[in-house]
Amino acid sequence: MNRRNFLKRAAAASVASGSAAAQTAGKTASANDKIGVGIIGCGGMGRMDLTDFQRQPDVEIRAVCDVFEPAAGQAHTMTGDKAEMYRDFRRVLDRKDIDAVVVATPDHWHALMMIQATDAGKDVYVEKPISHNVREGRLMVEAARRNNRVVQVGIQQRSGTHFQRAVEAVQEGRIGTVHFAQCWNHNHLPDPQGMGFPADSEPPPDLDWDMWLGPAPKAAYNPARRNFRVFWDYAGGELTNWCVHLLDVVHWALRLDAPETVASSGGKWYFNDCRECADTQEVVWEYPGHVMVRYSTLAHNSFGPNGHPGNKSFGSYGIMLQGTRGTLSIDRAGYEITPQMAMHSEKVSAGSREAYDDLVGFGNYFDSETMAERGATSMQHQPHVRNFLDCMKTRQRPVGDIEIGHKSTAPCLIGNIALRTGLKLKWDGKTEAFTNSSEANRMLARVYRPPWQLPGM
């Protein structure tokens, strides 16, 4: 479909839909009806969402929307050319036959789209991180509750059965009391030149650049900016990308709510290009109950997955919870519980290292009350989609409810504030504000670029 036909169809669909948003407010999917879904944001993640929603027998993809025409066209083709194509997400929200929307755009658009969708009576599946800043996230939670909408966040590990088994083991006390958790993602990106320093230019004719920017500050088109995750105006680097997934599991397993302090160090240490966000970073959060959580990201790791040097783009990632009786290691490939070595002094005479080595077999003597356990991988994304659809019918809150997503996103957002201010910050989780820095508090929200507005910002 060429640009002219695309715009004609988008305009015609807009006129035909009229102001159906008011008519659809409060609508709930019937158990006997097809659930009409609109995909907003048709990049890689949006198309993955489209695929798994389309696999569900009670779903019909009725609209696809993207400011980049080739992306919208690709999603349109994936629906068998059945879905209507749009450039403006508001036209999707106008349609009374759309029961739910998927928001898979760059991060800086998530809040406005999700809130307007719930105001229009739609249920929402929104990708993580839920928001660009902390204030947006709180407004998203309030909108979901105010409109009585089901909002699922794309923290799909909560729907993986091996994650569920591992979390249950931790909560049952299998690894004892946990005071330390480690999360990491280490990339294998060998070219330090990265994106380089491309010059500003006119946007391509098949991209609506002003709409791409939306509420973010006005900026000249630059091809590098479409790699949105590494620019502060649109996202927060790997900390708000991968760490939300990892920290969410830590919160879940340890029943954590909000940290008390946060500190971060690092910066753009590896890449020599125009990106702004850190490529090498460490963050440390302190939680109530004397729990320390640490996250690290590296742009360059010498090895690929599991020490395999053949992978050109990714290194390793995972979560480790260290308890008094054992350690849980987990990622999307599976989990392992390793019992703590027993150090019973009554079995070893003081100062007799040789006797201890003979007894424990150089570290193979474990506390028999904590048994070693391994669990293989499980499906996560498709069951997460199914959970959302089922909750649309029951009106129950989904496993990745917006409040959960907000509480797993906010620590990552304040981690970047700690990095940018260079301060160890004290955080009040109830008021969602810092208690020791007015400078840091100013970074919890931002002014939207007209004409876009978000009441409460």
C-alpha positions in Angstrom: 0.0 0.0 0.0 1.5 3.4 -1.0 1.4 6.5 1.2 -1.5 8.1 -0.6 -3.7 5.0 -0.2 -2.6 4.5 3.3 -3.7 8.1 4.3 -7.0 7.8 2.4 -7.9 4.6 4.2 -6.8 6.0 7.6 -9.0 9.2 7.0 -12.0 7.1 5.8 -11.8 4.8 8.8 -11.6 7.9 11.1 -14.8 9.4 9.6 -16.6 6.1 9.7 -15.8 5.6 13.4 -17.0 9.0 14.5 -17.0 9.5 18.2 -17.5 5.9 19.2 -15.2 6.2 22.2 -18.1 7.6 24.3 -20.3 4.7 23.2 -17.8 2.0 24.2 -17.0 3.3 27.7 -17.6 0.6 30.2 -17.9 -2.2 27.6 -16.9 -5.6 28.8 -16.0 -8.5 26.4 -18.7 -11.2 26.4 -17.7 -14.8 26.8 -19.5 -15.5 23.5 -18.1 -12.6 21.4 -14.8 -12.2 19.6 -12.6 -9.8 21.4 -11.7 -6.9 19.1 -8.1 -5.9 19.5 -6.1 -3.0 18.2 -2.3 -3.1 18.0 -0.7 0.4 18.6 3.0 0.2 17.8 3.9 -2.3 15.1 7.6 -2.7 15.6 9.3 -6.0 16.7 7.5 -6.2 20.1 4.2 -5.1 18.7 4.3 -7.8 16.0 5.2 -10.4 18.6 2.2 -9.3 20.6 0.1 -9.4 17.5 1.2 -13.0 16.8 0.2 -14.3 20.2 -3.0 -12.4 20.4 -4.0 -13.7 16.9 -3.4 -17.2 18.1 -6.2 -17.0 20.6 -9.5 -18.4 19.2 -11.6 -15.6 20.8 -9.6 -12.7 19.4 -9.9 -10.7 16.2 -7.2 -8.2 15.3 -9.3 -5.3 13.9 -6.8 -2.4 13.8 -3.1 -1.9 13.5 -1.5 1.5 14.0 2.0 2.9 13.6 3.5 6.3 12.5 5.9 4.4 10.3 4.0 3.1 7.3 6.1 0.0 6.5 5.6 -1.2 10.1 1.9 -0.8 9.9 1.9 -2.5 6.5 3.8 -5.5 7.8 1.3 -5.9 10.7 -1.6 -5.5 8.3 -0.2 -8.3 6.2 0.1 -10.5 9.3 -3.6 -10.2 9.8 -4.3 -11.4 6.3 -5.0 -7.8 5.3 -8.1 -7.9 7.5 -7.2 -5.3 10.1 -7.7 -1.6 9.3 -4.5 0.5 9.2 -4.1 3.7 11.1 -1.4 6.3 11.7 -3.1 8.1 14.6 -3.8 6.0 17.7 -6.8 8.1 18.6 -8.7 6.8 15.6 -8.3 3.2 17.0 -9.7 4.4 20.3 -12.7 5.9 18.5 -13.9 2.5 17.3 -16.6 0.9 19.3 -15.7 -2.6 18.1 -12.3 -2.4 19.7 -12.4 -3.9 23.2 -8.7 -3.9 24.0 -5.6 -2.3 22.7 -2.0 -3.3 22.9 0.5 -0.4 23.5 3.9 -1.5 22.1 5.3 2.0 21.2 8.5 3.6 22.4 8.3 4.2 26.2 7.6 7.9 26.1 4.1 7.2 24.6 3.0 4.5 26.9 1.3 6.6 29.6 -0.7 8.9 27.4 -2.0 6.1 25.2 -2.9 3.8 28.0 -4.7 6.5 30.0 -6.7 7.7 26.9 -7.5 4.1 26.1 -8.9 3.4 29.6 -10.8 6.7 29.4 -12.3 5.4 26.1 -13.5 2.2 27.8 -10.8 -0.1 26.5 -8.8 -2.7 28.4 -5.1 -2.4 27.8 -2.0 -4.6 27.4 0.9 -2.2 27.8 4.5 -3.2 27.3 7.1 -2.5 30.0 8.5 -0.2 31.2 5.0 1.2 31.8 6.2 4.8 31.8 8.9 7.3 31.0 8.8 8.7 34.5 7.4 7.9 37.9 4.6 10.4 37.9 3.2 9.0 34.6 3.2 5.5 36.2 1.1 6.6 39.1 -1.4 8.4 36.8 -1.7 5.2 34.8 -2.6 3.2 37.9 -5.2 5.8 38.9 -6.7 5.8 35.4 -7.1 2.0 35.4 -8.9 2.1 38.7 -11.0 5.2 37.9 -12.2 3.6 34.7 -12.5 0.0 36.1 -10.3 -1.3 33.3 -8.2 -4.5 33.1 -4.6 -3.4 32.4 -1.9 -6.1 31.9 1.8 -5.1 31.8 4.1 -7.1 29.6 6.0 -8.6 32.5 5.3 -12.0 31.1 7.7 -13.9 33.3 4.9 -13.9 35.9 3.0 -16.3 33.5 5.9 -18.8 33.2 5.3 -21.9 35.2 9.0 -22.4 36.0 9.1 -18.8 37.4 6.0 -19.6 39.4 7.5 -22.8 40.9 10.8 -21.0 41.8 9.0 -18.1 43.4 6.9 -20.5 45.4 10.0 -22.3 46.6 11.5 -19.0 47.8 8.3 -18.0 49.6 8.1 -21.4 51.3 11.5 -20.8 52.8 13.4 -23.3 50.7 16.5 -21.1 50.5 16.0 -19.5 53.9 16.1 -15.8 54.6 17.2 -13.7 51.7 19.2 -10.4 52.3 20.8 -10.1 48.9 19.6 -10.4 45.3 21.7 -9.9 42.1 20.3 -9.1 38.6 22.3 -8.5 35.5 22.3 -8.3 31.8 25.6 -8.3 30.0 25.6 -7.7 26.3 28.1 -8.8 23.6 28.3 -5.7 21.3 31.8 -5.7 19.9 31.7 -2.5 17.8 32.3 0.5 20.1 31.4 2.9 17.3 27.8 1.8 17.7 25.4 4.2 15.9 28.1 6.8 15.2 27.2 10.4 14.9 24.7 10.7 12.0 23.7 14.2 10.9 20.1 15.6 11.3 18.1 15.3 8.2 14.6 15.4 6.8 12.5 12.5 8.0 11.7 9.8 5.5 8.3 10.4 3.7 6.8 7.2 5.2 7.4 8.4 8.8 5.3 10.9 10.7 8.2 12.3 12.8 6.2 14.8 14.7 3.7 12.1 15.8 6.7 9.8 16.7 7.9 12.5 19.0 4.5 13.1 20.5 4.7 14.5 24.0 8.6 14.4 24.0 10.5 17.6 23.4 10.8 18.9 19.8 13.8 17.5 18.0 15.1 17.4 14.5 14.9 14.1 12.8 18.0 11.9 13.3 18.0 8.2 12.3 19.8 7.4 15.5 16.9 8.7 17.6 14.7 5.9 16.4 16.9 3.6 18.6 14.8 5.2 21.3 16.0 3.2 24.3 19.3 5.0 24.5 18.0 8.6 24.6 16.7 10.2 27.8 13.8 11.9 26.1 12.3 8.5 25.2 13.5 5.9 27.6 16.2 5.0 30.1 18.7 2.5 28.6 18.9 -1.1 29.7 17.9 -0.2 33.2 14.4 0.5 32.1 14.5 -2.2 29.5 15.8 -5.5 30.9 16.0 -4.6 34.5 12.2 -4.2 34.9 11.8 -7.9 34.0 14.5 -8.9 36.4 13.6 -6.7 39.3 9.9 -7.7 38.9 10.9 -11.3 39.8 12.8 -10.2 42.8 9.9 -8.1 44.0 7.5 -11.0 43.4 9.7 -13.7 45.2 10.6 -11.5 48.2 7.3 -9.7 48.4 9.0 -6.3 48.1 7.1 -3.1 47.5 9.5 -0.1 47.2 13.1 0.6 48.1 14.2 3.0 50.8 17.4 4.1 49.1 19.0 4.0 45.6 22.5 4.7 44.4 24.0 4.2 40.9 27.3 4.6 39.1 28.5 4.1 35.5 27.9 6.0 32.3 28.7 5.8 28.6 32.0 4.0 29.0 32.1 1.7 26.0 30.4 3.3 23.0 31.8 6.3 21.2 28.5 7.4 19.5 25.6 9.8 20.0 23.7 7.8 22.6 22.9 9.4 25.9 22.0 6.6 28.3 24.5 4.6 30.2 26.0 1.5 28.5 27.7 0.4 31.7 25.9 0.8 35.0 25.4 -0.6 38.4 22.5 0.2 40.7 22.0 -0.7 44.4 18.7 -0.5 46.1 18.1 -1.0 49.9 14.7 -2.4 50.8 13.0 -2.6 54.2 14.0 -5.7 56.1 17.7 -5.4 55.3 17.4 -6.5 51.7 19.9 -5.3 49.2 19.3 -5.7 45.5 22.0 -5.0 42.9 21.7 -4.7 39.1 24.5 -4.4 36.6 24.6 -4.0 32.9 27.6 -4.1 30.6 27.7 -3.1 26.9 30.6 -5.5 26.1 31.0 -9.0 27.5 33.7 -11.3 26.2 31.4 -14.3 25.8 28.0 -15.1 24.4 25.2 -16.9 26.2 26.5 -19.4 28.8 30.1 -18.7 27.8 29.6 -19.3 24.1 31.6 -16.8 22.0 29.6 -17.5 18.8 26.7 -15.1 19.7 27.4 -11.7 18.3 24.7 -9.7 20.1 23.9 -11.0 23.6 25.9 -12.1 26.5 24.1 -13.3 29.6 21.3 -12.2 31.9 19.7 -13.6 35.0 18.6 -13.3 38.6 20.3 -14.8 41.7 18.7 -14.8 45.2 21.1 -15.7 48.0 19.5 -17.1 51.1 20.7 -18.4 54.4 20.0 -22.0 53.3 20.6 -21.9 49.6 20.7 -19.9 46.4 18.2 -19.6 43.6 19.5 -18.8 40.1 16.8 -18.2 37.4 16.3 -16.9 33.9 14.0 -17.6 31.0 15.7 -20.9 30.3 15.1 -22.4 33.7 16.0 -22.3 37.4 18.3 -24.0 39.8 18.3 -24.2 43.6 21.7 -24.9 45.2 21.7 -25.7 48.9 24.1 -23.8 51.1 27.2 -25.6 52.2 26.9 -26.7 55.8 29.7 -25.4 58.1 29.0 -27.3 61.3 31.9 -26.5 63.6 31.2 -29.5 65.8 32.1 -31.8 62.9 35.5 -30.2 62.3 38.2 -29.7 65.0 39.4 -26.1 65.2 42.3 -25.4 62.9 42.1 -28.7 61.1 41.6 -27.7 57.4 42.6 -31.2 56.2 40.0 -32.9 58.4 37.3 -30.5 57.1 38.3 -31.1 53.5 38.2 -34.9 54.0 34.8 -34.6 55.6 33.0 -32.4 53.1 34.6 -33.6 50.0 36.0 -30.1 49.0 32.6 -28.4 49.2 30.1 -31.2 48.4 28.6 -31.4 51.9 25.2 -29.7 51.8 22.4 -29.0 54.3 20.1 -32.0 53.7 17.0 -30.0 54.6 17.4 -27.9 51.4 17.4 -30.2 48.4 18.9 -29.2 45.1 16.3 -28.6 42.4 16.2 -27.7 38.7 13.4 -26.6 36.6 13.3 -26.3 32.8 11.9 -23.4 30.8 8.2 -22.7 30.2 6.1 -20.6 27.9 5.6 -17.1 29.2 4.4 -14.6 26.6 1.4 -16.6 25.2 0.1 -17.6 28.7 0.4 -13.9 29.7 -1.7 -12.9 26.8 -4.3 -15.6 27.7 -4.4 -14.4 31.3 -5.2 -10.8 30.1 -8.0 -12.1 27.8 -9.5 -14.3 30.6 -9.4 -11.3 33.0 -11.2 -9.2 30.5 -14.1 -11.6 30.8 -14.0 -12.1 34.6 -13.0 -8.5 35.4 -10.4 -9.8 37.8 -7.0 -8.2 38.0 -4.3 -9.9 35.8 -1.1 -11.4 37.1 0.8 -8.4 35.7 -1.6 -5.8 36.9 -0.7 -2.1 36.2 0.1 -1.5 40.0 2.6 -4.4 39.9 4.1 -3.0 36.7 4.4 0.4 38.2 6.1 -0.8 41.3 8.6 -2.8 39.2 9.3 0.1 36.9 9.6 2.9 39.4 12.8 1.6 41.1 14.5 1.5 37.6 13.4 5.0 36.8 14.8 6.4 40.1 18.0 4.4 39.5 18.6 6.5 36.5 17.9 9.6 38.5 20.5 8.5 41.1 23.0 8.0 38.2 22.3 11.5 36.7 22.4 13.3 40.0 25.4 11.4 41.4 23.6 11.1 44.7 22.6 8.3 47.0 18.9 9.1 47.2 16.3 8.3 50.0 13.0 7.2 48.6 9.5 7.4 50.2 7.5 4.7 48.5 4.2 6.0 49.9 4.5 9.5 48.6 6.7 8.4 45.6 9.1 11.3 46.3 12.7 11.7 47.4 13.3 13.0 50.9 16.8 14.4 50.4 17.0 16.0 47.0 14.8 18.7 45.4 16.8 18.3 42.2 16.0 14.6 42.0 12.3 15.3 42.7 12.2 17.6 39.7 13.1 14.5 37.5 10.1 12.5 38.6 7.8 14.1 36.0 8.1 16.3 32.9 6.2 18.9 30.9 4.5 17.5 27.8 5.0 19.2 24.5 1.9 21.0 23.2 -0.7 20.1 22.1 -0.3 16.9 24.1 -1.4 17.0 27.7 -1.7 14.6 30.6 -3.8 16.0 33.5 -2.0 15.6 36.8 1.5 15.9 35.4 
